[in-house]
Every structure is written in structure tokens, then in C-alpha cells.
Amino acid sequence: MMRWKRKSFSILVLSLLIALLVWCQMGMYLTHLFFGVDVQVNFFKFCISLFKEESIYYFFVVLLLNAMIAYTFLVTLFKTAEQIWFTVKFKKKILSALHHDLTRDFNTRYPELDQTLMIIHQSQPLAFTMGLYKPCIILSTGLIEMLDEDELEAVMEHETFHQKNLDPFKIFVLKLISQALWFIPLTKWSYHNYKIMSELMADEFAIHRTGSELGLSSALFKLIKNAYKRETNVTLVHFSQESVNYRLQQLVEPQKNIPLRLETAAIVVSVQVLLLLLVMVMVAVT
């Protein structure tokens, strides 16, 4: 698990540093624009200074940069508010479908989860973790009926890892960064690959806790088969096709390294943007 833990941590830190750098530069520019604060060196101010004032190119660049900054901040605020609203609304829906007896029984069975496990009335087999703060594990009655004890135990351990690792919150932050900073392709790559790594780490955790990969493998195959048969995307919250390929490879060949592709274009564009930002920051500091 340590190999994926280090890589996932590196990806998370990379995205956070990129976001911090870009948002700080944007904040400095907005401070200069609205409050007249003298900012010695700023990437966006520098871009504008390359063009002659009152020229058509000058106004075009100003309009373009202002639109990009406005879009970034609006997307950040809108997606954050949307996520909070969606979480509240979805939790109400979960509570309305709650199976009280099974929820009480399972929370007694798993006291370490501190009453954060919910069982809902749903014929489709569902297992996911939701919530930005104090995440909850959700299982459906359809899942409990479909899996045997060993399989259900493996799924529980898998979701327990997501809960303890705060994966819903981390994945939301990475998704938010990738959407707001769309002009830096590395952020999108980080978001998609962190999701894959989180699934691989959760699988390794489940295998370690149950002592065998058989329960997890069997549960995974059943969920894949059921998902394709029903043609629904709901069950694929944590079992997407892309993640499944990597997870099956890890189960079959646990010692083999799994390469995560990084497109050359994403590196080139991202590095160019970040180098410009870093140079401007270094000049400002010195």
C-alpha cells in the first residue's frame, strides 16, 4: 500500500501547490485591479504590460485575462456551493430510504465506524462513501442480499478505507481544482489518477484486513456483472471501467507495477504555464 500512498500524496500535493500558486497570483492581480495596491511583479499584470495601452490588443488581453480570472473564481464558488447543496439533498434522500433495523444491526457489528454506516432500501447493489465532513458509508439491501459474508466483509473494509482516508473530500478538492484551472492539464490528470490510486489503496487495505483477495475479487466480479446487466451508472460510483481494469490487474499480479499514463501534451502545457508563474514570483521575491 505504501507505493500508492506515496504516489497519491504526491499527486495531491502537486495539485494543491499548483492551485495555491495560481490563485495567489490571481488574488494579487485582483487586489491591484480593485484596490490600487502596487504589486511589483505579477504574472497577469506582466502579460498586460507587454501591450501598448489603449491599443486593441491591450483591451483584448485585459478582457481575456479578466474573463479567465472571473471564470476561475466563479467556478470555484459555484462548484463548492453546488457540492454542499447536493450533499445535503442527497443525504435527505438517503435518510428517507433508511432501513433502520439493518442500520442498527450493522452499526452494532462495526462499532469502530462510530454510527456512520447506513443501510438503505434499494434493490440495486450499492456501496459507496459520501460526505465531505465525517463521511458515511452507504450500503443497499440489494448488495447485502447479493454478497456472501466474505464478500460483504471485503466491501466493508474497502469503503472503510475511503472513509478513514477522507477520499470524498480529497477527490472533490482535486475535481474542483481541475475544473477551475482547466488551462493547466496536469490538474485534470491528477484528479483522474488519484481516483484510480484511491481504489487500489482501498483494495489493498481490504485484502490486508480480510487476509485474502478472494472475497474482494468475487465481490468485484459480481458488481461488474450486475452493473453491465442493469445498464446503470449508479453502481459504478467506485467501480468505473477505468478503475476496474487497474484493480483486476492488481488482483491478478499484485507485485507488478501499474504505470499511470501521463500525456506529453499535458506536461508541456502545464510546465510552460507554471514556469511563467514561478519566474514572476521569484522576480517579485528578489
C-alpha positions as semicolon CSV with decimal commas, in nm:
position;residue;x (nm);y (nm);z (nm)
1;M;0,000;0,000;0,000
2;M;0,294;0,232;0,066
3;R;0,373;0,268;-0,308
4;W;0,025;0,401;-0,383
5;K;0,015;0,607;-0,065
6;R;0,332;0,794;-0,162
7;K;0,219;0,846;-0,520
8;S;-0,130;0,961;-0,423
9;F;0,014;1,201;-0,164
10;S;0,250;1,344;-0,427
11;I;-0,038;1,394;-0,670
12;L;-0,250;1,564;-0,403
13;V;0,033;1,796;-0,301
14;L;0,112;1,877;-0,665
15;S;-0,244;1,988;-0,736
16;L;-0,266;2,189;-0,415
17;L;0,063;2,368;-0,487
18;I;-0,048;2,449;-0,843
19;A;-0,381;2,582;-0,717
20;L;-0,214;2,787;-0,442
21;L;0,034;2,939;-0,687
22;V;-0,227;3,031;-0,948
23;W;-0,491;3,154;-0,702
24;C;-0,233;3,368;-0,520
25;Q;-0,130;3,528;-0,849
26;M;-0,495;3,592;-0,934
27;G;-0,558;3,736;-0,588
28;M;-0,262;3,972;-0,623
29;Y;-0,388;4,088;-0,961
30;L;-0,741;4,149;-0,831
31;T;-0,602;4,339;-0,533
32;H;-0,412;4,564;-0,773
33;L;-0,715;4,600;-1,003
34;F;-0,980;4,685;-0,744
35;F;-0,784;4,849;-0,462
36;G;-0,492;5,000;-0,649
37;V;-0,235;4,813;-0,440
38;D;0,106;4,834;-0,603
39;V;0,205;4,481;-0,699
40;Q;0,565;4,487;-0,815
41;V;0,555;4,173;-1,025
42;N;0,251;3,969;-1,115
43;F;0,203;3,722;-1,398
44;F;-0,127;3,872;-1,517
45;K;-0,008;4,230;-1,480
46;F;0,307;4,135;-1,671
47;C;0,103;3,990;-1,959
48;I;-0,093;4,316;-1,988
49;S;0,224;4,528;-1,975
50;L;0,353;4,360;-2,291
51;F;0,097;4,552;-2,497
52;K;0,066;4,922;-2,563
53;E;-0,207;5,085;-2,357
54;E;-0,529;5,180;-2,535
55;S;-0,442;4,956;-2,829
56;I;-0,691;4,696;-2,948
57;Y;-0,452;4,418;-2,843
58;Y;-0,424;4,570;-2,494
59;F;-0,800;4,575;-2,442
60;F;-0,832;4,224;-2,586
61;V;-0,570;4,082;-2,344
62;V;-0,724;4,266;-2,048
63;L;-1,067;4,131;-2,140
64;L;-0,932;3,779;-2,187
65;L;-0,741;3,771;-1,857
66;N;-1,026;3,925;-1,662
67;A;-1,269;3,674;-1,811
68;M;-1,037;3,384;-1,726
69;I;-0,992;3,502;-1,366
70;A;-1,366;3,567;-1,324
71;Y;-1,442;3,221;-1,464
72;T;-1,194;3,058;-1,227
73;F;-1,336;3,222;-0,916
74;L;-1,698;3,175;-1,023
75;V;-1,644;2,806;-1,097
76;T;-1,473;2,762;-0,759
77;L;-1,761;2,928;-0,572
78;F;-2,036;2,765;-0,778
79;K;-1,896;2,412;-0,760
80;T;-1,838;2,441;-0,387
81;A;-2,194;2,564;-0,325
82;E;-2,330;2,300;-0,563
83;Q;-2,145;2,023;-0,380
84;I;-2,276;2,137;-0,041
85;W;-2,632;2,159;-0,177
86;F;-2,605;1,820;-0,347
87;T;-2,467;1,656;-0,031
88;V;-2,749;1,793;0,186
89;K;-3,016;1,696;-0,067
90;F;-2,872;1,351;-0,128
91;K;-2,838;1,283;0,244
92;K;-3,208;1,362;0,290
93;K;-3,283;1,111;0,015
94;I;-3,066;0,852;0,186
95;L;-3,238;0,910;0,521
96;S;-3,582;0,871;0,361
97;A;-3,479;0,525;0,234
98;L;-3,303;0,419;0,553
99;H;-3,352;0,062;0,673
100;H;-3,350;0,129;1,046
101;D;-3,323;-0,231;1,169
102;L;-3,035;-0,329;0,942
103;T;-2,859;0,003;1,007
104;R;-2,876;-0,060;1,381
105;D;-2,757;-0,418;1,341
106;F;-2,462;-0,328;1,117
107;N;-2,351;-0,041;1,338
108;T;-2,350;-0,283;1,630
109;R;-2,147;-0,522;1,418
110;Y;-1,898;-0,246;1,323
111;P;-1,868;-0,023;1,633
112;E;-1,539;0,123;1,508
113;L;-1,733;0,315;1,241
114;D;-1,895;0,530;1,512
115;Q;-2,253;0,510;1,379
116;T;-2,154;0,632;1,030
117;L;-2,285;0,325;0,845
118;M;-2,627;0,340;0,677
119;I;-2,828;0,064;0,508
120;I;-3,091;0,178;0,258
121;H;-3,386;0,008;0,092
122;Q;-3,264;-0,036;-0,265
123;S;-3,280;-0,340;-0,490
124;Q;-2,968;-0,236;-0,682
125;P;-2,639;-0,337;-0,517
126;L;-2,480;-0,012;-0,396
127;A;-2,173;0,054;-0,184
128;F;-2,019;0,399;-0,158
129;T;-1,885;0,657;0,081
130;M;-2,028;1,009;0,083
131;G;-1,983;1,333;0,273
132;L;-1,709;1,595;0,286
133;Y;-1,712;1,614;0,665
134;K;-1,729;1,290;0,864
135;P;-1,807;1,067;0,560
136;C;-2,075;0,799;0,584
137;I;-2,067;0,451;0,432
138;I;-2,383;0,358;0,242
139;L;-2,483;0,001;0,159
140;S;-2,803;-0,117;-0,008
141;T;-3,020;-0,412;0,082
142;G;-2,963;-0,539;-0,273
143;L;-2,588;-0,555;-0,208
144;I;-2,633;-0,738;0,122
145;E;-2,860;-0,995;-0,042
146;M;-2,624;-1,049;-0,336
147;L;-2,294;-1,095;-0,148
148;D;-2,191;-1,367;0,093
149;E;-2,023;-1,290;0,427
150;D;-1,665;-1,287;0,299
151;E;-1,753;-1,067;0,003
152;L;-1,952;-0,826;0,215
153;E;-1,666;-0,804;0,464
154;A;-1,424;-0,716;0,183
155;V;-1,656;-0,443;0,051
156;M;-1,694;-0,303;0,402
157;E;-1,318;-0,284;0,451
158;H;-1,282;-0,122;0,109
159;E;-1,531;0,151;0,196
160;T;-1,385;0,187;0,545
161;F;-1,054;0,287;0,387
162;H;-1,227;0,553;0,176
163;Q;-1,394;0,685;0,489
164;K;-1,082;0,695;0,706
165;N;-0,874;0,842;0,424
166;L;-1,133;1,118;0,366
167;D;-1,138;1,031;-0,004
168;P;-1,473;1,203;-0,081
169;F;-1,327;1,535;0,037
170;K;-0,990;1,488;-0,135
171;I;-1,147;1,384;-0,464
172;F;-1,385;1,681;-0,451
173;V;-1,094;1,922;-0,396
174;L;-0,898;1,770;-0,686
175;K;-1,205;1,782;-0,910
176;L;-1,266;2,145;-0,814
177;I;-0,906;2,237;-0,897
178;S;-0,918;2,056;-1,232
179;Q;-1,239;2,236;-1,330
180;A;-1,133;2,581;-1,214
181;L;-0,777;2,559;-1,351
182;W;-0,872;2,394;-1,680
183;F;-0,580;2,567;-1,855
184;I;-0,331;2,352;-1,658
185;P;-0,387;1,995;-1,786
186;L;-0,183;1,840;-1,502
187;T;-0,468;1,917;-1,262
188;K;-0,709;1,703;-1,464
189;W;-0,453;1,422;-1,481
190;S;-0,403;1,443;-1,104
191;Y;-0,777;1,423;-1,040
192;H;-0,835;1,115;-1,256
193;N;-0,527;0,930;-1,135
194;Y;-0,590;1,000;-0,768
195;K;-0,931;0,832;-0,807
196;I;-0,761;0,524;-0,951
197;M;-0,497;0,516;-0,677
198;S;-0,758;0,557;-0,404
199;E;-0,936;0,246;-0,535
200;L;-0,612;0,048;-0,549
201;M;-0,523;0,152;-0,192
202;A;-0,872;0,063;-0,069
203;D;-0,843;-0,280;-0,234
204;E;-0,503;-0,343;-0,073
205;F;-0,643;-0,236;0,263
206;A;-0,938;-0,475;0,225
207;I;-0,711;-0,765;0,131
208;H;-0,483;-0,693;0,426
209;R;-0,773;-0,673;0,672
210;T;-0,956;-0,983;0,545
211;G;-0,637;-1,185;0,489
212;S;-0,731;-1,289;0,135
213;E;-0,807;-1,141;-0,204
214;L;-1,082;-1,398;-0,273
215;G;-1,367;-1,210;-0,108
216;L;-1,279;-0,883;-0,280
217;S;-1,229;-1,048;-0,620
218;S;-1,560;-1,230;-0,601
219;A;-1,748;-0,918;-0,488
220;L;-1,589;-0,709;-0,763
221;F;-1,684;-0,958;-1,035
222;K;-2,042;-0,977;-0,908
223;L;-2,076;-0,598;-0,905
224;I;-1,928;-0,567;-1,254
225;K;-2,161;-0,833;-1,390
226;N;-2,461;-0,675;-1,223
227;A;-2,371;-0,327;-1,341
228;Y;-2,348;-0,423;-1,707
229;K;-2,663;-0,631;-1,687
230;R;-2,866;-0,347;-1,542
231;E;-2,705;-0,080;-1,759
232;T;-2,689;0,172;-1,479
233;N;-2,416;0,413;-1,381
234;V;-2,517;0,432;-1,015
235;T;-2,329;0,119;-0,915
236;L;-2,021;0,245;-1,089
237;V;-1,951;0,524;-0,841
238;H;-1,644;0,335;-0,717
239;F;-1,636;0,066;-0,984
240;S;-1,582;0,256;-1,307
241;Q;-1,449;0,074;-1,609
242;E;-1,114;0,253;-1,596
243;S;-1,056;0,173;-1,230
244;V;-1,174;-0,185;-1,271
245;N;-0,904;-0,259;-1,529
246;Y;-0,629;-0,146;-1,292
247;R;-0,789;-0,320;-0,993
248;L;-0,820;-0,653;-1,173
249;Q;-0,458;-0,625;-1,284
250;Q;-0,352;-0,564;-0,924
251;L;-0,552;-0,864;-0,803
252;V;-0,406;-1,094;-1,069
253;E;-0,048;-0,963;-1,050
254;P;-0,010;-0,778;-0,717
255;Q;0,369;-0,749;-0,750
256;K;0,363;-0,597;-1,098
257;N;0,396;-0,221;-1,123
258;I;0,099;-0,044;-1,279
259;P;0,207;0,252;-1,496
260;L;-0,022;0,553;-1,496
261;R;-0,008;0,729;-1,829
262;L;0,085;1,098;-1,840
263;E;0,030;1,260;-2,178
264;T;0,319;1,463;-2,320
265;A;0,091;1,750;-2,417
266;A;-0,035;1,780;-2,059
267;I;0,321;1,807;-1,930
268;V;0,434;2,060;-2,191
269;V;0,138;2,297;-2,149
270;S;0,136;2,273;-1,770
271;V;0,511;2,324;-1,736
272;Q;0,504;2,629;-1,961
273;V;0,227;2,793;-1,761
274;L;0,384;2,708;-1,426
275;L;0,731;2,824;-1,532
276;L;0,593;3,164;-1,625
277;L;0,418;3,190;-1,289
278;L;0,724;3,074;-1,094
279;V;0,957;3,316;-1,275
280;M;0,728;3,606;-1,192
281;V;0,708;3,502;-0,826
282;M;1,086;3,463;-0,799
283;V;1,143;3,804;-0,954
284;A;0,893;3,957;-0,713
285;V;1,063;3,799;-0,411
286;T;1,415;3,905;-0,515
